[in-house]
Amino acid sequence: MLAVAVAESLEKKKNMDPEELKQAYTKESRVEAYETLQKQKEESERKSKENSMFSEFREFDEQFKKKSLPSVYTPQGDIRQCNEGRYEFQFSDSEDSANTLLEVKLPRFMDTSLVNVDLHPLYVRLDIKGKIT
């Protein structure tokens, strides 16, 4: 019974005009409809970004993200000391005075990919979520 229905459907498609085939609910028509919906969605998103009342905010946010890191040294040649993130930290020496320990208190559930450490003999630079310490 199923084979007969499939055979009838194929026979019907073979006998259709090209115009009727375009309007038929086929795999090709579904793909074409999906692609046109995607294009319309992308176009509406692009227009909403351009005409949005938050366009000034987006421009400001993009400028803020492009902010370059400050130099390690001040204009006088000293090492810059800053703690933009206001993280608590503590320097201490080990018991045998062979090592120096730096302990920085970070939020408990912070992802380690948000922390970059630049360690040098004269200074330590931490980039924590874009804030320099």
Backbone bond lengths (Angstrom), bond angles and torsions (degrees), N, CA, C in turn:
res aa  C-N    CA-C-N  psi(-1)  N-CA   C-N-CA  omega(-1)  CA-C   N-CA-C  phi
1 M - - - 1.449 - - 1.537 110.56 -
2 L 1.356 116.79 -42.25 1.446 121.25 178.79 1.527 110.77 -65.59
3 A 1.316 116.05 -41.14 1.467 120.56 179.64 1.521 110.97 -62.38
4 V 1.308 116.76 -36.62 1.464 120.70 179.27 1.527 109.56 -66.21
5 A 1.347 117.87 -41.17 1.464 121.57 -180.00 1.525 110.81 -65.43
6 V 1.324 116.27 -39.84 1.469 120.35 178.69 1.519 109.67 -66.10
7 A 1.309 117.31 -43.88 1.468 121.07 179.78 1.525 110.61 -61.66
8 E 1.344 116.87 -41.42 1.469 120.55 178.95 1.532 110.55 -64.42
9 S 1.311 115.87 -40.77 1.467 120.36 -179.55 1.527 110.69 -64.21
10 L 1.339 117.11 -43.61 1.463 120.71 178.80 1.524 111.08 -64.93
11 E 1.311 116.23 -40.80 1.467 120.78 179.16 1.529 110.63 -63.89
12 K 1.334 115.64 -38.88 1.456 120.88 179.60 1.531 110.29 -65.36
13 K 1.353 117.03 -41.63 1.461 121.33 179.78 1.524 111.48 -66.14
14 K 1.344 116.85 -35.66 1.465 119.99 -179.13 1.520 110.70 -68.39
15 N 1.333 116.61 -31.64 1.456 120.79 -176.72 1.525 113.10 -87.96
16 M 1.319 118.73 -3.26 1.469 122.04 -177.48 1.523 110.74 -77.25
17 D 1.324 115.27 150.19 1.465 121.67 172.67 1.528 108.52 -72.46
18 P 1.332 117.42 158.27 1.478 119.69 177.32 1.533 112.55 -59.03
19 E 1.327 116.93 -35.34 1.464 119.98 178.29 1.524 111.13 -66.64
20 E 1.309 116.77 -41.88 1.458 120.77 178.44 1.527 110.99 -65.99
21 L 1.320 115.74 -36.94 1.462 120.32 179.60 1.528 111.34 -63.80
22 K 1.357 116.33 -37.49 1.463 119.32 178.63 1.529 111.10 -64.21
23 Q 1.319 116.69 -35.13 1.452 120.77 -177.41 1.527 112.41 -86.12
24 A 1.302 117.57 -11.11 1.462 121.11 -178.95 1.525 110.10 -69.93
25 Y 1.304 116.49 154.80 1.468 122.29 179.68 1.517 107.47 -86.43
26 T 1.345 114.96 86.80 1.455 120.88 -177.77 1.523 109.60 -118.89
27 K 1.311 113.95 175.64 1.458 119.61 178.89 1.526 110.54 -60.23
28 E 1.310 116.33 -43.02 1.452 120.92 -178.93 1.526 111.13 -64.55
29 S 1.322 116.96 -40.89 1.466 119.63 -179.50 1.528 111.04 -67.61
30 R 1.320 117.04 -35.52 1.476 119.91 177.84 1.525 110.61 -67.48
31 V 1.329 117.47 -41.53 1.470 121.06 178.05 1.524 110.01 -63.26
32 E 1.333 116.06 -44.05 1.457 120.33 179.76 1.532 111.18 -62.50
33 A 1.332 116.84 -42.09 1.461 120.76 178.39 1.526 110.99 -63.78
34 Y 1.315 116.79 -40.55 1.465 120.97 178.56 1.527 110.87 -63.15
35 E 1.331 117.03 -43.70 1.465 120.63 -179.58 1.524 111.32 -64.25
36 T 1.324 117.68 -41.19 1.460 119.46 179.15 1.520 111.05 -66.57
37 L 1.334 117.58 -37.76 1.468 120.23 176.80 1.520 111.06 -64.05
38 Q 1.329 117.61 -40.36 1.462 121.46 178.22 1.522 110.47 -62.67
39 K 1.339 117.14 -43.62 1.467 120.78 179.30 1.522 110.79 -62.93
40 Q 1.336 116.82 -42.14 1.457 120.48 178.72 1.518 111.37 -63.96
41 K 1.325 116.63 -40.16 1.457 121.10 180.00 1.528 110.89 -65.35
42 E 1.335 117.37 -44.84 1.463 121.60 178.29 1.523 110.56 -62.16
43 E 1.312 117.03 -41.46 1.461 121.44 -179.94 1.532 110.68 -64.64
44 S 1.332 116.94 -43.41 1.466 119.56 179.96 1.527 111.16 -66.82
45 E 1.327 118.16 -36.87 1.464 120.76 176.85 1.520 110.55 -65.37
46 R 1.316 116.82 -41.41 1.465 120.78 179.17 1.531 110.30 -63.18
47 K 1.329 116.74 -44.16 1.461 120.47 179.39 1.521 111.58 -65.53
48 S 1.324 116.97 -39.63 1.463 119.10 -179.72 1.524 111.16 -66.61
49 K 1.342 117.37 -32.75 1.456 120.18 176.68 1.525 110.59 -68.16
50 E 1.319 116.77 -38.25 1.459 120.63 -178.37 1.526 111.25 -72.12
51 N 1.325 117.80 -41.43 1.457 121.99 -172.18 1.523 113.59 -96.98
52 S 1.283 117.17 3.45 1.453 120.00 -174.40 1.522 111.93 -69.13
53 M 1.317 116.04 150.44 1.457 120.49 176.84 1.526 111.19 -72.39
54 F 1.344 116.91 -9.85 1.449 121.19 179.61 1.528 112.19 -97.71
55 S 1.319 117.69 15.62 1.462 119.74 -177.31 1.522 111.46 -63.34
56 E 1.340 117.88 -37.85 1.461 120.17 177.27 1.521 110.75 -63.77
57 F 1.316 115.86 -39.93 1.466 119.55 178.78 1.518 110.34 -63.84
58 R 1.336 117.88 -42.39 1.461 121.01 179.71 1.527 110.79 -62.18
59 E 1.335 116.67 -41.26 1.466 119.85 178.16 1.527 110.63 -62.36
60 F 1.328 116.52 -44.32 1.460 120.70 178.61 1.520 110.31 -62.94
61 D 1.325 116.60 -42.44 1.465 121.24 -178.99 1.523 110.80 -64.33
62 E 1.327 118.06 -40.05 1.459 121.11 178.29 1.522 111.17 -65.45
63 Q 1.337 117.18 -39.68 1.461 120.12 177.33 1.518 110.45 -64.79
64 F 1.327 116.53 -38.24 1.453 120.99 -179.29 1.525 110.72 -66.85
65 K 1.330 117.14 -38.51 1.459 121.01 179.83 1.518 111.98 -68.39
66 K 1.338 116.90 -29.24 1.448 121.04 -178.22 1.528 112.05 -81.58
67 K 1.320 117.06 2.56 1.461 121.43 -177.51 1.525 110.09 -56.88
68 S 1.324 115.77 130.41 1.463 119.60 179.82 1.527 109.40 -85.28
69 L 1.322 115.51 153.98 1.454 120.25 179.16 1.517 110.19 -71.06
70 P 1.331 117.79 141.93 1.459 119.31 177.61 1.520 110.64 -67.46
71 S 1.305 115.62 156.65 1.454 121.57 179.83 1.526 109.86 -65.59
72 V 1.323 116.86 153.71 1.458 121.80 178.39 1.524 109.89 -69.17
73 Y 1.330 115.78 -32.46 1.462 120.34 -175.95 1.523 110.82 -107.63
74 T 1.323 116.19 146.03 1.458 122.19 175.26 1.525 108.93 -77.59
75 P 1.329 118.76 168.52 1.473 119.62 177.12 1.536 113.22 -59.55
76 Q 1.329 117.63 -24.24 1.464 120.81 178.60 1.523 112.20 -81.53
77 G 1.329 118.02 -8.36 1.454 121.59 178.85 1.518 114.22 97.33
78 D 1.340 117.15 0.81 1.468 120.42 177.55 1.526 109.49 -82.56
79 I 1.328 115.64 160.94 1.459 120.10 176.64 1.525 108.51 -75.89
80 R 1.334 115.40 129.14 1.468 120.89 -178.64 1.521 109.74 -68.75
81 Q 1.320 115.80 132.21 1.460 121.13 176.32 1.521 107.78 -114.44
82 C 1.325 116.43 120.44 1.458 120.37 178.52 1.525 109.30 -151.59
83 N 1.311 114.47 156.43 1.456 121.16 177.05 1.525 106.73 -142.17
84 E 1.344 115.89 74.63 1.459 121.04 -175.76 1.525 112.44 -62.42
85 G 1.316 116.88 -35.81 1.456 120.49 -178.75 1.520 113.25 -82.90
86 R 1.312 117.15 -7.05 1.463 124.03 -178.85 1.526 111.50 54.64
87 Y 1.321 114.86 44.02 1.460 120.17 177.48 1.521 108.82 -83.86
88 E 1.315 115.93 141.42 1.461 120.26 176.39 1.523 108.54 -75.24
89 F 1.330 115.57 136.33 1.452 119.52 178.08 1.524 108.84 -144.43
90 Q 1.327 114.83 162.71 1.461 120.05 -177.80 1.531 108.94 -149.72
91 F 1.325 115.48 130.93 1.459 121.98 173.14 1.516 108.05 -97.53
92 S 1.311 116.37 140.96 1.464 120.49 173.90 1.527 108.75 -154.35
93 D 1.316 115.54 159.11 1.461 121.30 176.71 1.514 109.12 -96.20
94 S 1.333 115.81 151.83 1.457 119.51 176.54 1.535 108.51 -73.45
95 E 1.320 116.83 171.50 1.465 121.58 -176.67 1.527 112.04 -61.60
96 D 1.327 117.29 -36.22 1.460 120.12 -179.11 1.539 112.23 -91.66
97 S 1.320 118.25 6.14 1.472 125.68 178.94 1.524 112.89 57.99
98 A 1.312 117.75 20.32 1.460 121.14 178.15 1.531 110.93 -89.99
99 N 1.321 117.22 -21.53 1.463 121.83 -175.95 1.519 110.47 -128.23
100 T 1.313 115.07 153.10 1.457 121.95 172.89 1.521 107.22 -112.77
101 L 1.318 116.19 133.31 1.460 121.38 -177.90 1.524 109.75 -107.43
102 L 1.314 116.47 135.40 1.456 122.87 173.89 1.523 106.85 -117.56
103 E 1.307 115.45 120.56 1.458 120.74 -179.27 1.525 107.62 -116.31
104 V 1.336 116.43 119.84 1.462 122.10 -179.43 1.517 107.80 -116.79
105 K 1.319 116.28 129.85 1.464 120.77 -179.53 1.527 108.64 -92.09
106 L 1.334 115.53 115.12 1.455 123.24 -179.70 1.518 109.40 -112.40
107 P 1.330 118.29 161.06 1.462 120.34 174.82 1.525 110.92 -58.19
108 R 1.293 116.04 146.93 1.463 122.26 -172.71 1.521 113.16 -60.48
109 F 1.306 118.67 -44.00 1.457 121.21 -172.81 1.526 113.13 -102.92
110 M 1.325 116.84 27.93 1.457 120.29 177.62 1.529 109.60 -77.42
111 D 1.331 115.76 136.06 1.458 121.59 178.58 1.526 109.21 -72.90
112 T 1.317 116.77 138.16 1.464 120.76 -177.73 1.525 112.27 -67.93
113 S 1.321 118.27 -18.30 1.463 119.97 178.16 1.529 111.32 -70.54
114 L 1.329 118.00 -13.52 1.461 122.12 179.12 1.528 112.47 -88.60
115 V 1.330 117.33 -0.59 1.461 121.76 -177.79 1.526 109.08 -116.85
116 N 1.331 116.32 123.01 1.462 122.54 175.20 1.521 108.20 -120.18
117 V 1.320 117.28 130.84 1.456 122.57 -178.37 1.518 108.90 -115.20
118 D 1.341 115.58 130.48 1.457 123.00 176.71 1.529 106.03 -117.95
119 L 1.317 117.11 103.49 1.461 122.59 -172.92 1.526 110.50 -105.67
120 H 1.321 115.81 124.72 1.458 123.30 178.82 1.527 108.26 -130.91
121 P 1.324 118.10 162.34 1.470 119.66 179.70 1.532 113.53 -61.23
122 L 1.328 117.52 -30.23 1.459 119.98 -176.77 1.523 114.22 -99.46
123 Y 1.308 117.71 -19.87 1.465 119.46 -178.58 1.523 110.58 -154.29
124 V 1.339 114.21 163.57 1.467 122.95 174.22 1.524 106.25 -125.58
125 R 1.307 115.44 130.92 1.466 119.95 178.63 1.516 108.33 -120.72
126 L 1.339 116.32 123.31 1.450 122.61 178.95 1.520 109.76 -111.33
127 D 1.308 116.74 128.71 1.457 122.45 173.88 1.524 105.72 -109.38
128 I 1.333 116.00 103.57 1.464 121.47 -176.55 1.524 107.47 -115.31
129 K 1.317 115.92 107.78 1.463 122.98 -179.12 1.517 111.52 53.83
130 G 1.337 116.95 40.08 1.451 121.43 177.61 1.517 114.48 83.45
131 K 1.325 118.15 -2.65 1.466 122.58 178.26 1.525 108.14 -101.10
132 I 1.325 116.39 134.28 1.459 121.76 -177.09 1.523 110.04 -94.37
133 T 1.323 115.09 132.89 1.465 122.05 173.71 1.516 107.88 -126.49
